[in-house]
Amino acid sequence: MSHNPENAVKYWKANLRLIVGCLIVWAFVSYGCAILFRPLLAGIPVGGTDLGFWFAQQGSILTFIALIFFYAWRMNKLDKQFGLHEE
């Protein structure tokens, strides 16, 4: 890939698209579900509390951890696609 600048640009665009997608999901869960939409989620019980509080305390953290694993899995696929994977 280092010899083909066009592939490098495609790889970087795919990487940025993945990063932006993960950041959008993270922001929606952290700020949207836990802060902005909390009153709408207040009536849904989860584990003895309402869903908005759960997202603020646990859900955003669990979503962030899931995003880390998703990003690593997806980057491994991108690396293989562009011939940059490690053996």
VENWO-V51977 format. One line per field, one symbol per residue. psi: psi as a letter, one per 20 degrees, with the letter a starting at -180 (. if undefined). burial: # if it has 9 or more other C-alpha atoms within 8 Angstrom, else .. Layout:
psi: ???
burial: ???
This chain:
psi: hhiohghgggghghghggggghhggggggggfhhfgjghhihiopokjrrhghghhhgghghggghhghgggghhgggghhjkjqq.
burial: #.....##..#..##..##..#...##########.##..##..#....#######..##..##..#...#...##.###.#.....
